[in-house]
Amino acid sequence: MKINNVNIITIDHTKEYYQNAIERLNFFNLEDDRKVSFSGEKGFLIQKQDQEYYLKYLNWNLNNSGNKFWDRDMTSGEYGCIISHMKTWMRCYDNNKNPILILEQDFLPLYDLNWGIFDEVDNYDWDIILLGRASLDKNDQEVGLNYFVKPGYSYQAHAYILSKSGLKKIQDNWETLRNNLIPTDEFLPALYSKHPRPDIDAMYPNKINALALRVDAIAQSDWEGTGRSRTAPK
């Protein structure tokens, strides 16, 4: 698999951050001709025209489900995050034919990923490959591959590869998503697995084909449990 298009979603647009991100990216020995793009927006700074186009799902807050993520409104950070991902998907869908790598600001390499292992998916019908995640339902499925499984419902969208077909299927769900924004960590698993919330699952009946590494190659350093999350309520 040739990965020469890398998209890093970040709200830190300083020269120092860009340099640090490139140093982490170099750990993976990607193609020499790779193109790296940085993009991302803070939710509370989203411009008015985007606020009128990207609408939050009105029934997101369940109030008494017992799940702390579902029993509160989307945060401004979650709002900015999903819009940043969406704008990246739109740009890449228009401009790329090869698979693209998407990383969030706090991606953390765990080991030197051998890109040769991706050869075994050459004849597999895949749309998205997760390079790191937090599995929640433990319902991964074997699909006859050595390095990959079919993931069940999982959180974290900090490191994944999208094929052209995956980008196309996201575009097919565009109107539903933009009128019913939910956190990125909920949207992606709603596309590839049975979402535990029936209302979310019903929004996306046409699933995409997902794979995930058996062993995570990329972690997330600032998820909510660390106290450093940029999308958690303040």
N, C-alpha and C positions, 0 to 999 in steps of 0.2 A: 504494500500500500504506500502510495506516495502522498505525503502530507507536506505541502509547501505553502499552505494558507493557514495562518494562526491568528485567532482573534481573542484578544485579552480584554475582558470587560472590567472596568475599573472606574472609581470616582476620584482616584488620585492621579492627576495628570501632570505631576512634577517630573522633571528630568531625572531626579534621583530614583523615583519609583520605576520609571521606564527602564533605567539601567539595571536595577535590581531584578525586575521581571525577566529581562533578557538573560541575565546571569543564571536564573533558575531554569529558564527555557533551554539554555545551552546544555543542561544536564542530560537532555534527551537525544542529542545528536540527530537533529532533524536535517532535512535536505538543505544544502548550502544555498539554494535559490529560494528559500522560504520567504514569504512575505508576512510581516507581523503588523497587525493593526490594533490600535488601542482605542476604545470607545466606552462610553458609559455616562450615565446622568444621575444626579441626586434627585430623589423623588420630590422633595419639597421645592426644587428649582425647575421642575418640568414646566415648559412654557404652556400658556393658555390653550393654544391650538391643539397641543398634544393632549391636554386634560380633557378637551372636548371630543377627541378621537378615541383615546384609550380609556375605557370606562370600567370601573371596578364591578365585580360581581356583587349585586346588591344583597344576596342571601348568603354571603360567605360566613358571617358571624352567626354561629349556632347558639351561643350564649350558655348552654348547659349540657354540652355533649360530653364533657369530661376531658376533652382534648384541648390543651391550652392554646394550640395554634389555630384551632377552629373556633374557639370561644372568645375571639377578639377580632376587631377590624384589621384589615391589612394595614401594615405600617407604611409610612412614606418610603422607607428603605426598600420594602418588598415591591412597592409600586414602581419605584425607579428601576429596580433590578429586572423585573419582567419586561418593562419597556425597553431597557437596554438590550436584553436578549432578543426581543422582537425586532428591533432595528438592525441588529447584527444579522439575524436570519434573513431579513428582507434584502439587505445589501449583498449578502453572500449568494442568495438565490438568484439575484440578477446578474452577478458577476463571476460565478464560479461553476465549473463542471466537475472538478475533482472533490473528494471528501475534504471537509474543513475541520480544524481543531478549535474548540472554544474552551477558554479557561477563564475563571473568575479571578479577581484581584489577589486573593489569598491562596492561590494554588501552591501546593507544597510537594515537590518530587520526593518519592519514597525510595526509588531505586532506578538504575539506568535501564529504561525500557528498551527491550530488544524489538525493534519494529518488524523483524523477520517473522515474529509469531503471527502477525496479521495476515500472512500469506494464506493461512488456513481458512480465512473467511472469504477468499476470492470467489468461491462458488456458492457462498451462502447469501441468501436474500436478506440483507440487513439495511436498516435505515439509520440507526443510532447505536453507538458503542460507548458505554459508560466506562471511564477509566478510573473512577473512584466513586464511592457512594456509601450511604448508611442503609443497609437492608432492614426493613421494618417487619415484613411478614414472613421472611425466611422461606418463601415459596419459589426459589430459583429452580429452573428446570434444566435438565441435561439435554443437550442437542447434538451430542456426538462430536464435540470439539474438545481439544486438549486444554486450551487456555481460556475458553469463554463459556459462559452459561447464559441462559435466557433469564433476565432478572425479574423478580417479583417487585411489588410496591417498595420503592426506595426513595429516601431523601437525598439531597445534595445535588446541585447542578454545576459544580465547580470545574468539571473536566469531562468533556465528551466529544466524540467525533460524529459529525452528521454527513451522510451521503447526499448526493443530489436528490435521490428519491425521498430521503427523509425531509429535506428542505421543501420538496414539493408537497408532501403530505401535511407539513405544518402550514404551508400556504393554503391548502384546501380547508384547513380549520381556522383560517385567519379571522373571518367575520365573527365566528362564535367566540374566539378568544378575546378579540379587541373590545367586544361588548360585554365581556364577563371576565375581567382580569382576575386571576388568582395568583398566588406566589409561584415562582418558577419551579420550586421544589415540589409543588403539587401538580402543576400543569404537565411536566414531562412524564411522570409516572401515570398520569391519567391517560396519556397517549399510548403507553406501551403495556400497561397492566390493568387489572381490575381495581379501580379506586375504591377504597372502603366507604367513601361517601356516595350513596346512590345518585344524588343530584349531580355531582361532578362526573361520575362515571357515565351517566346518561348523556352528558354534553358531548362526549367523544366516543361514540360507538365504533368508529372505524380505527382500529388500533394500528400502530406502526410496529415494525419488526425491530426488536431491541436485543442487543447482546451486552454483556458486561464482563470485564476481566474477572477471572476467578480470584486473583490476588490484586487488590487495589495498587495502582502504580502512582496515583496522585491523591494526596490528602488535602483537606481544607483546614487552614490554621486558625481561622477566626469565626468558626461556627458559634451558634448561640451559647452552647455549653461552656465555652471558654471565657465568656463575658466580654468578648471583643467584637461581637457581631455588629455589622453595619446596617442590618435590616431589622434587628430586634427592637421592641418598644424601649424607649428611653425613660 
